[in-house]
Every structure is written in structure tokens, then in C-alpha cells.
Amino acid sequence: MKLMFRKVFTAAFIIFLFPVFVLNSFAFSDLSGHWAEEVIIKWADKEVVRGLPDGTFRPDAYITRAEFVTVLNNVMKYVNKSDEKFNDVSENDWFAENVAKAVAAGVTVGTGSGGFGPSNLITRQEAAVMIYRAFRMQVKDRNAADKYSDAGQIASWAKDAVSALTENGYVSGRPGNRFAPLDNITRAEALKIIDNILGYIVNTPGGYTGEIEKSLLVNTGDVTLKDMLIDGSLYLSEGVDDGTVVLDGVTVRGDVFVLGGGEGGIILKNTVVEGTMQVMKYDGKAGIVAEGSTEVKNILVLSGVKLREENVTAAGFGNIRVISLKQGEKTVLDGVFDEVELNTEGAGIIIENGSVAALNIGSDAYGTLVEIAENAEVNTMLIGASATVKGNGSVKNAEIKADQVSIEMIPENYRIYKGFTANIGGTETTGDYVPEEETAAKIEPTVIYLSISGQRVDGIFTRNGSAEIDLAGYDNSDRVEFIKIDAVPQDAVLKITSVNGIPFELEIAGIDEKITVASLLGSDNDSISLGTIRGVFGSIVTIKGTLSKSGYDSLDVNLTIKLGE
């Protein structure tokens, strides 16, 4: 790693692993000659961990679940807190706030039966799952963990995490080619995994420049990164909060994760993002500005955001996929955009200024509201779900393949598929467009139900491939066990792609198998309390994926589970 400080405005203020404060925590008396000596000193200096009151660090001591989520909080500086209550976590416990923040961030869901297990020593596979979630990882080779001699001991809910950490070289196992998933992880091992992921943490305001060979994480506002090359990914964590981060002449070879930043607070000047920019700020109030020769080819929107181009001389923002928005959140666009794809229910998008070459409202985006301002236009709009389009702007071309579509302005050209009716400029119009017939057979779901505390709760199909299950009347103590789908053909393969908008990869070879809720939430329990699920997801959880089989058209599927309060 090569890094030079340009300026730092505030003194270091160390937040430690344990609740007892000790000065000079990184001057430990028991590290000399230890294999992780440099790693431990590095991250103690960056406010991630601290030692014990006797001046030791005890690198080979095991770490508890409460201590581990505290380490992750010290890295990420989480802001949002969950209201989820655990029967073994008191609001006066030193770790209570860190647990609440980790749950809100989706890092953990507890141990089941209403508990968190704060004093339990964390296992290596539990730690792998928490790190996998905290750093928003994706697994490419789901079988990468099979390289270990004890791969059969890795829980199904942890295999993706272990595989992702393995294929990226973040973990390599223990002697004997063992991952040792059920063994406890040591303090040194935990820090080493984080060190393998991150080259540096920016935790004080100021200007920074240089080269980062791994990933870089910024957890505070008022930061400028200038003329930097980041070989890995860039994390703008929740700790940035509503502050400002400026990237000036920066190249990021990996992804950029925007979890913090105020409205207009993330400014990209002459910056190139070679991976995908993922926007997922917890309060849905993020703003990103592109200036000069900035190029961001792909943007994944998982929370409300405003994307604005200002004096752009290059490609600026490229393709945008909106896959998750909470109620009331919107995607606001100001600039010239190539392709915008909406794939979430009730999506709200405002084209404030400029143009969109292609706006695609996917079949899952029913209830979409598109507002086109007077100085904005959409060249081609593809509408595959119920939607309302209004405003004083213009639409040149529209293709409609859904009912309950209303376009306030009259497009220059439009066609409505046969069997659908739309309101165009105040007039109900029945479609007569018939495309070339498709020859492939279709997959048809017939029944979907969920098992909770031994009871079967049937779902209701709202449209082909989309269903709803209502659990609002059930108590927090009820246990959610599995989901079952019946379809023709029954041996279709189900690939789950997201849970509540968060990218997720899980393939089920045949849907004649039950889909355990534990496999979706990363738990080794046979069931999970409804209260725990509500604490993680709120009042609604949405599972998206595709059903496929050779010789059949693939079918996008969308399951909405209404959890209640």
C-alpha cells in the first residue's frame, strides 16, 4: 500500500473493542514476534480494536459475538439502529448499541429463540457470514469452499460467505487444509481477515492521495480523495452520515458502495469507476454528482438517491438499475442517461432535467410513478407493469405490455399489446399489437405457501410469477419454517437473486424442495422467530428470482411477505 496524507483536520479519537478505556492501546506488551503483530498495531491505530487494561492484546484469545459486532461497527461506524429486542441484551449493556446497529445493517439476525448470544464465542463460519454481509460481497463460485478437507462441516447458510472469502483470497484456512467452521476465531484471525480486505481506513476528515492496493473505506465526512488509484473497492460507509466526500481524479477498479453521504454529498470529479456503484443509504437521502470526465458505467440503486451530471465531458452516469426503494423514496435524475431499469414495486422516479434514452419498467415494478419535468424527455419507454407517467415533459416512444397504465402526455409513437388497456392522454385505449409468437413453453406457478409454527399459510397470486403471503396476524414468537412452491413443471430450477433489494444468490435445484427461511437469513436453526425477521426487514420482505428449465421460457418471480408490525 502506498498512501500519503495531504492534510488531516481532527485529532485521532480511538473507539475500542472493549468498554474500558485505556490510553496508548496499540502499544501492546505481548505482540513481539507474533505473526499478526503489524496487522494488530495497524488496526489499533485506526480505531478498530484496543487492548486490555494490563497493556496486553492477547492475539490468540477467542472473541465473543458482542466483541465481533463491535469490531465491525468500529470499521463501518454504523449510524442506523434496529428496534429489534433480544432477551439476552439489555439496553444498559456496553454492547447493546453495537448489536442494534449490526442488526439494522443486516450483518446479523441473532442466534434464534429470541437471543443474540453476546457472550458466546463466535465461530469461524459465523464470523465469515458477518464479514460477508458487512462488506456487501457477492459469491461467484458457490463451491469454492469445497477445497477444504472439512467442507462438509460448513453450514449451508455459511457456504456462500466462506466461498466468497475463499475465492477472493481473504481466508485460506488452517493447517491441514481445514476451514474449521465450528472452531472459534481468535482476535488476531478476525483482524487479519479485515486486513486482507481493506488496505486503509480514512477515519479523520482531510485530504488523501496515493495508491491503495486493496480496498479503501471512508467512515467520516469532509474527506477529499485526490489523484488516487484504488485497486479494490471503495466503501463510503454509514459513518459518512450526511457529510461530504469528494473524489477528484480517482480510479476505482472495483465497486463503489455508497452507504453514507448527504444530498449532493458524494462528488465525483474526473473519476472512473470500473465496477458497479451501489447506492444503499439507510435513510434514502443520498446525492451523487458527476463532473468533468467522470465515468460510472453501472449504478445499482437500493435506496433513494439523486444522480446529477454537471459539466460532464465524458460518459458520466451509465446504465441505472433500480431494484429496491422503501415507501416514499425516489430516484431523481438530472442529466443525460442511457438506460434506466426499474425492478421494484412502487418505484418512484423523477426525471428532473435532461433525458433518458431508454426507460424500462420491469414486470416487478407495478405501481411505478414516473414524473417527467418540463425540461426533460424520455426517448423510449418500455412498460411491463402498472404505472403512472405524468408531468410536462415529453415521451417520444412508448411500448405498453400491462394493464393499469396511465400516460398523461401523448407520446409521439406508442403501441399497446393485445389484451391490455391503457389511458393515453386521458383516453382509454385498447391494445391490438401482436408480436411474433414465442414457441417455448411457459413455466406456471400453481400454489405457494409458507409454514409458520406448523401452520400452512397460502399465498395469493397477484399476477403471473408474483405472489403475496400475509403474516400480519401472527405473533413475534411464532416460528417461520419454510416456503413451498408448486409449479408446472415441478422440477424447474429456482434462482433467488435478491432479498429486500439486497443482491443474493441461492440456487435450488428443484422447487419440489422446501425453501427454508434459515437458508435465506444465514441461520443454522430449523426455524426463525417472526419477531427476528420483523426486526431485520421491517413490515415487508420481498424475495425475487427466476424459475428456469431447458425448453421453457424463464419466469421472473416475486414473493412479497407482509410481516405486519
N, C-alpha and C positions, 0 to 999 in steps of 0.2 A: 504494500500500500504506500502510495506517495500522496502526501497531503500537506498543504501549507495553510496556516491561519492567516487571514488578511486582517481581521480585527474581531475582537470579542468584547461585548459591551457590559456583561454582567459577570460577577464572580461565581465560581462553581459553588453549587449548593447541593450537597450529596444526600440522596434519599436511599436508605439502606434496606438490606434484606430483612433484618430483624428489627423489632421495635425499640431496642435500646440504642441510644445514640453514642457513638464513640468517635472522637476526632482521629484524623490520620488513619482511616480504616484500611487503606491499601498498603500500609507498612506492616505486613504480617510477619510473625516470627517463625512460622512453620512451613514456609514455602521453598526455602533454599533447596535447589536440586529437584524439586517436584516437576513432573512432565508438563504441568499446566501453569507453572509459575508466571510466565509472561502474560498468558491469557487472563488469569485471575487479576493481576495488577492492572492490566489494561481496562478491564470492565469495572473494577472497583473505582478506578479514576474517572470513569464515565457515568458514575452514579447508579450502576446496575445492581451491585452487591456490596456487602460490607462484612466485616469480620465479627468476632466475638469480643466481649469485654476484656478478656485476658490477653488480647493482642494477637490471637491466632485466627486462622481462617478455616482450618480443618477441611482441606480439599477432598478428602476421601470419605467424609461423613455423608450420610444419606440426607435427602431433602424431603420435607413434607409437602403435601398438596398446597397448603396455605402459603408456604415459603415460595413454592414454584410460581404460583399465580402472582405473587408479589414481585418476583424477578421479571416476569413478563410485563407487569404494569410499570416497573421502573424503566423498561425498554421503550414501551409504547406510550406511556403517560396517558392512559385512557382517561376520558372525561365523563362519558355516559355511564350511568349506573342502572342496574336492574332492580326491580322491586321484588324479585323472587326471594322467598324466605326459606332458609334451611333450618331444620330442627337442631342442628349442632353448630350454628353460627349465631352468636349474639351480636346485637348492634354495637356493643361495647368492646368486642374483641378487636385486637390490633389489626387483624387481617380482614375484618368484615368489609371494609370499603374496597379492598383489592379483589375480594371474591365477587362483590356486586358488579364491579367494573368488568371483570373477566367474563362473567355470565352475560352481561349486556353486549360484550364484543363477540359473543359466540364461541369463546375459547373453551368453555366447559359447561356441562349441564348437571354436574353433581354425580353422586355415586348411586342414586336410586333410593327408594324408600324415604324420600324427603330429606336426605342428608347430603352434605358436601364432603365429609371426611377430611376436615382441615388438618388434623394431626396424623393422618395416615401417611406413611412414607410412600411417595409416588413411584410407580413402576416405570420402567423404561418405555413401555408402549403407551402408557398414559401421557408421559411427557412428550412423546413423539406426536401424539394427536393434538395436544395443546399447542405445540410449536407449529405444526402443520396448519392449524386454523389461524393462529395469531399472524402468521406471515402469508396468509391467503394463497397457499400453494395449490398447485394442480398436479395430479399424477399422470404421467404419460404411459409408463409401463406398470400396470397393476400387479404384475408378477415379479417385479424387481426384488421384492423381499424373499422370494423363493430361493435366492442364492445362499441364505443362511441355513446351517445344518439343523437348526431348531425352528424352521419356518412354520412347522405345524403347530407350534405353541402360540403363534401370534394370533390374537383375536381377530375375527372378521371385521369388527368395527375399527381396528387399528391398522389393517393391512395397507390401505391406501396411504396412510400417513407414513408408515415405515418404508413403503416402496418409494414414495416421493423423496423422503430424506436420503434414501439409499442411492437412487438413480442420480441425484444431484451431488452426491459425494459429501453430504453433510454428516452422515454417520457411516461407520464401516464395521460396526460390531465389536465383539470382544474376542479374545483369543479362542482358537478352535472354530473359527468361522461361525460364532454364535451371536445372535442378536440379544439373546437373554431377555425376552419381552416381559417376563414376570419378575425379574430381578429389580431391585431398587436402583435408582440413578443417584450418582454422587454429585456433590456440589461442583466439583471440577468438571465432570462429564457434562452437566447441564450447561455450564458456561462455554464449554468447548463447542457444543452444537451451535449455540448462538454466534460464537466467533467464526464458525465455518460459514455461516450465512451472511453476517454483516462484516464489512470492512471497517465501518466507522459509524458513530452516532453523533449527530450535531444536537447538542442539548443546551447550548447557550446562544443567544442572538449574536449576529455579526456576519462578516463576510468570509467565505471559504473558497479555496480554489485548489486545483491539483487533480490527481488521478486516484480513483478507488478501484481496486482490483476485484472486489466482491460487490455486495450491495451496500447502499447507504441509507440510513434512517435519520429523518429530521423530526424531533419531537418538541419543538418550540417555534414560536413565530418570530418575525423580524429577522429573517435569515436571507442572505443572498448567496447563491451558488454561482460562481462565475468561471467560465473557461474550464469546465470540468469534464472529464471522461469517466463515466460510471460503467464498469464492465457488467455489473449485475443489475438489480432492480433498484428503484428509488421509492422509499416509503415516506410519505408525508403523513405522519401518524396523527391520531386524535389530539396529541399534545400540542399540535399547532393551533388547535381550537379555532378561534376566529381571527387569527393573526395572518401575516403575510409571508409568503416565501417566493422569492424571485429566482428564476433560472435564466441566466444570461450566458449564452454561448455554451450550453451544456449538451452533451450527447449521452443518452441513456440507452445502453444496448439491451437491457431487459425491459420489464414493465414498470409503469409508474402507478402507485397506489395512492389515491387522494382520499385520505380519511379525515383530514382537517383542512383548515383554511377558511377565511371569511368570504363573503360575497365579493368576488373580484380579487380575492386574496392570493391566488396562485397565478403568477405572471410568467409566461414563457417568452423569452426574447431570443431570437436566433437559436432556438433549441430544437433538437431532433430526438424523438422517442421512437426507437426501432421496434419496441414491443407494443403492448397494448396499455393504454391509460385506463385505469379502472377507478371510477368515482363512486365512493360509498361513505359519504359523511353522515354520521348518525342523525343529525337534525335536518338533513336535506337542504342545507343552505350553503352550498359551495359555489364558487365562481372562479372560472379559469379563463385567462386572457391569452391569446396568441398574438405575437407581434413579430415583425420583420420576417426572417427566413425560417420561422418555426414550421416544423412538420411533425404532426402526430397522426399516423395513418389510421389507427383504430382506437375508438373510445367505447368503453363498456360502461353504461350508466346504470347504477344500482341505487341511486338516491337522487333527490332533486339537485339540479345544477344549472348554472347559466354558462354557456360557452360563447365567448365573444372574440371575433377577429378584428384586429386594429392595425391598419397599415401593413398588412401581410404581403410579403413579396414572394412567398413560396406556396406550398400546398396548404399550409395551415392545418385545420382540423379535417380529417378524412372521414371514413365511414363511422357512423354512430349507431350503436345498438342499445336500445333502452329495454332492460329486462326486469327491472324492479323499481317501483315507486310506491311509497306509502301514500295513504289518502291525503290529498291536499298538496302533495309535492308535484313539481312541474319541471320539465326540461325546456329551458329558454335558449333560443338560438339567435345569434346576431352575427351575420357574416355570410360567406358563400360555402355551402356544404354540398358534398357529392351525394351521399346516400345516408338516409336516416331510417332505421328499422325499429318499430315498436312491437314489443312482445310481452306486454304485461297488462293485466286488467286495469281499467280505469285510468289509463295513461293520459297525462296532460302535457301538451306540447305547445309552446308559443313561439312562432317564427316572428321575432320582433323586428328584424330588419334583414335585408339581403335576400338570399334564395336557397332553395333546396332542389337539387336536380331530381332526386327520387325519394319519395316518402312512402314507405311500405308499412301498412298497418296489418300486422300478422293476425292469424286466426285466434290467438290467445288474448289479443288486445281489445276485447269487447268493452264498450263503454268509453272509448277514447274520445277526448276533446282536443281538437286542433284549432288554434287561433292564429290567423294569418293577418298580420298588421298591414296597414295601408301601403307601406313601402316594401312589402315582401311578396314573394311569389314562390309557388311550387310548380316545377315543370311537369312531373309525372307523379300521380298519387295512386297507389295500389291499395285497395281497401278490402280486407278479408274478414272484418268483424264489425259489429255495430259501432258507429262513430258519428260524431257531430263535427262539422267543419264550418267555422264562422269567421267573420272579420271583414275588413275592407280590402284585403289583398286579393291576389289572383291565383287561379289554378288553371294550367294550360290543358293538361290531360288527366282524366280520371278513369280508372277501371274498378268496377264495384262487383264484389262477389260475396255479398252479405245482406241481410235484412237490417232494418232499423238504422239506415244510413241517411244522414241529412247533410247536404252541402248548401250553405246559404248563398254563396255566389254561384254563377253558372259557369262551369269550365268551358273552355273553347272546344274541347272534344271530350266526350265521355261515352262509355258503354257499360251496360248493366247485364250481368249474366242472367240467362233464362232461369225463371223460378224465384228471382229476387226482386224486391221493390225498394226504391229509394226516393227520397224527397230532394229534388234538384231545383234550387231557386224558388222554393215554395210550392212546387208541383209534384204530386205523386207520380212516379214513372215506373212502369213495369218493364223488366229487362227481357230481351229477346236474343241476346248474344249466346251462341252455342260454340264453344271451342272444339277443336279436333278431339274426337273421342279417345279416351285413355283405355288401353287394353288390359292393363294389370288389374288383378283382383284387389279388393279392399279389405282391410282389417276392421272388424266391427266389434267394439266392446259391448258386452251384453249386461253384465252385472258387476257392481263394485260395492264392497262393504268393508267395514272396519270392526275389529273385535276389541271391546273395552270391558274389562272386568268380567270376561266370559260372555258378554252380550254382543249380539250382532247388530250393527247399525248400518243399514243400507244407504247407499248414496243415490243421488238423483242426477241423471244425465241432463245437462243443460244444452248440450249440442254435441255433435259427433266428436268424441275424443275428450270432452270436458265434462267434469262431474263435480258435485258438491256433497260433502258429508257434514252434518250438523251435530256438534258435541256440546253445544252451549248449555244444555240442561244437566250436564254431568258435573260431579264434584271434583275438586282438586285431587282428592285421594284415589279416585278411580284410576285403574292401570290400563294404559293403551298397549295392546299386544301386537297386532299385525293388520295389514291391509291385504285384501284379496281381490283380484280382477279375473273375471271370466270373459273370454272373447272368442271370436271365430277368426283365425284358427287359434286354439288354446296354446300352441307351442311357439307363439310369437315371442321374440326377444324384446324385453323392456330395458331401455337405457334411460336412466334418470340423469338429467342434465343440470337441474338447479333445484334448490330448496329455499323458498322465500327470496328468490332472486340471486342467491349466492351460488356461483358455479359449483357443481357437484357431479362426480362421476361414479355411477354404480350401475353395473350391467347384470340383469337377471336372465339366466339362460332360457327359462320358460316361465310364462306367467301362471302356470299351474302351481308354481311355488308361492308360498306366502311371503310377503314383503314385511319383514319385522321392522317395527319402529326403531328398535335398538340399532339396526344397521344404518338407519338414516341419521341417527343422532350420535353415533360413536359411543355406544354404551354396551357393556357386556351382560346386562340384565336381560331377562326374557321379556320384561315389560318396563314401561316408564310411566310415572305418575303424570296425570293430566296437568297438575299444578306446575310440575317442572317444565313441561312443554309450553304452557302458557307463559311461564317466566322467561323462556328463551325467545319465543316467537310473538308474544302478544295475543291478540284475539283471532288471528288468522294465520294459517300456514298454507303455502301454495307449493305443490310439487309438480315439476314439469319434466317431460321427457318425450321419448318416441317409442312406438311399437313398430317392429320390423320383422319381415320374413322374406326369404327369397321367393320371387314370383308375385309378391304383393306390394302395393304402394305403402310406403311408410306413413304412419299416422302420428301426428303430434298429439300428445295427451297432456291434460292439465287437470290436476286434482286440487280443489280448494277445500280445506277442512276448517270449518268455523268452530273456533275453540271457546268462544264466549269470554267473559271477563274472569 
